[in-house]
Amino acid sequence: MIRRASADVDLSLDRAWLGFEGDQDSENLDLSGKKQKQLLQELKDTAEAEVSGPPLVEI
């Protein structure tokens, strides 16, 4: 019998929903490598802030 269980939650966030589309999309091949790297960091920071706010409280 399992007395204790652990569960992970996988989340998928849409880049556009987070405001990263067009010239703000790190996958835009017209952007320089430096700009893509900067946008990836901004995307990471934005996603972390989004999921650590109200959604985390609801879980």
N, C-alpha and C positions, 0 to 999 in steps of 0.2 A: 504494500500500500504506500502510495506517495503522500506524505504528510505536508510537504512543502513544494510548491511549484514556482517556477520562475518563468516570466514571459517577457519577450521583447516586443516592442512596437516599432514597425517600420513606417516611416512617413515619406511621402513623395510630394514635393512642392513644385509648382509650375513657376519657371523663371519669369514668365510674363506677369503672372499674378504678383510676384515680388517686385516687379518694375524693371526687370532685366530683359529687355528686348531691343531689337534694332541695333543702334549704336551702343547700347548698354549691355548687349549680349556677348559674353566672353567667347562664344562659339562663332561669332561673326569673323570670318576669315579676312575681312578687309581691315581689321584692327591690327596694330603692331603687337608683337609678343609681350612687350612691357604693359600695354594697355589691357591685353587679355588677362595677364597675371593680376593686375590691379583689380579688374572687374571680378575675377574669381574670388579674391579675398573679400571684396565688398559683398558678393553673393553669399559667401560663407557666413560673414558677420550678420547679414540681414536674416538669413535662414535661421541661424542660432537664436537671434533675438526674437524671431517670430514664434518659434516652437518653445522657447523658455518662458513666454508670457502667458496669456490667458489659456491657450490649449493645454499647457502643462498643468495648470491649476485644475482644469476640468478632468484630467486623467486621475 
